[in-house]
Amino acid sequence: MLDRLFLRKLTHKGKIAYWIIQLVLDALFICYLFIFMDYDMDRFAGDGYGIVIGGVIAAMLISGVICLALCKKPEKELHSQQD
């Protein structure tokens, strides 16, 4: 749902940047969990799902806000698409 909200308001370059930033942040978060927090696959089966979902949502919000700040469509295009 949040993806649709962000992608509707971004330019083409903004959409590409959104997905790239989100993938990079997700990869960094997973690496952080495995390397610094000493997570393993057994720990993910127990209490790790909530942490991973929270991290992915946080990465989505961060990449969305960055891309909206830099690559937002002009207001005229937004109104013409809704009509």
Disulfide bonds with the S-S distance in Angstrom:
none
